[in-house]
């Protein structure tokens, strides 16, 4: 499966420190939405990652629609994105 990642300089600056690089062959970060066990394995790696917040922010800002990024599924990221938008609208 090809990941939906596109090149972005901001992505390349922090990803070198990502915990997923060490387990990319053993853990799927693009599991089926119904595969709760695979999602849990990916999230467990993210829980140990020193750049999880950067990963999550990047995924939300670039609207990644698939995969576990920064320890969050697409559904969870959509919820976070909605909250961010609401906070911005309330602040303006």
N, C-alpha and C positions, 0 to 999 in steps of 0.2 A: 504494500500500500504506500502510495506517495503522500507525504505529509503536505498540508496546505500552507506551509511556511513559505513566505516570499523573502527575498533578500532585503535586509534593512540594517543599516549600520548600527543602530541602537541594539538590535538583536545580537549582533556579533560581539559586542563589547562585553556583555555579561555572561553569555552562554558558555564561555570557556570554563567557568567555575561551576556549571550546573552538575548536580549529583546524577542526573539521568545519563550523562555521558558514560559513566562507568557501568551502567546496567542496560544499555540500550538493546543489547542482544538477548537479554533475559526477561525484560519487562516491556509490555506494550503500552505506549502512552496514547494509542489510538484504538482502544478496545471498543467492542460493540457496547452500546448503551445498556444492554441487558446483562452484560457480563460483570456483575457486581464484584466478583473475586478479582478479576483483572483490574478493575477500577481501583479497588482497595490496594492492590500491589503498587500501582502507579502512584497513588496518593501517599503511600508509605515512603516511597523514595522522595517525593516532594517534601514530605515532613522533615527530612534530614537535609534539605538543600539550602545552601547559604544564599542563593539568589532566587528563591521562590517568589518573593514579592516583585522582583523585577520581571520575572517570567509571567506572572499573573497580570501585571500592568501592561506588558507588551501584548499579551494575548487579547486583553480587553480592548486596548487602543487600536489594534489591527483587526479586531473583530474575527478572531479565529473561531470557526464554527464547529470544529472537531477536536477531539483529543483532551487529555488532561494536561493543563498548563498551570503551573504554580499551585498545584494541589486541588484544582477545581475543574469540574466537568463543564461542558458547554451550558447546561441548564443553570448551574451555579454562577457561571460568569455572566450570563444574561441578567440574572437577578442583581448581581453586583453592579453591572453596567447601568441598569435602570436606577438603582439607588444613587450612583454617581451623577447621572443626568438630573434626577430630582433635586439633589443637593446643589447642583450648579444653577438650576432654574430658581430655586428658593433664594439663593444668594444674590441673584441679579434683580 
